[in-house]
C-alpha cells in the first residue's frame, strides 16, 4: 500500500527515504518543498495550508498511479496548518533500481500532487496583506 498523508505536524524527509528504499534499489530521489521568504517579488513572512477532507485519499491515488506508471516505490506527505519560513511543506520520494526512473517519477509525483491534491495555501506578506494560492475553481 502506498504511503501518502496530510499531516499537521512537522515532516521528516529521512522518514520518506527510509520508507521507500529497499536492497534492490540503486536510486532514491527525495524532494523537499520548503517555505521560502518571497513569491513573485513580494516578501512572504508566513503561510497557512488548508486541505479538503479527501486530500489524503487524493494523494494516495497519485502515489499509487506514479508507482504503477514508473515502476517505483513512492512516498508523499503534505503539511497543513501554520508554517514559517524554512518549514518543510511537502516531502516526496521515489526509489527504483536506476536513477533516471527515480528522477522522472519524483518529478511527476510532485507535479501531480500540486495539480490534483486539494491543498490550498494562504500566503502572508510583509506589507500585512495575504493571498490564497491553489484554490482553482473552488
Secondary structure, DSSP 4 states (H G I P E B T S, - for coil): --EEEEESS---HHHHHHHH--TT-SEEEEEEEE--SEETTEEEEEEEEEE-TTHHHHHHHHHHHHHHHHT-EEEEEEE-EEEETT-EEEEEEEEESSHHHHHHHHHHHHHHHHHHS-EEEEEEETTS-EEEES-TT-
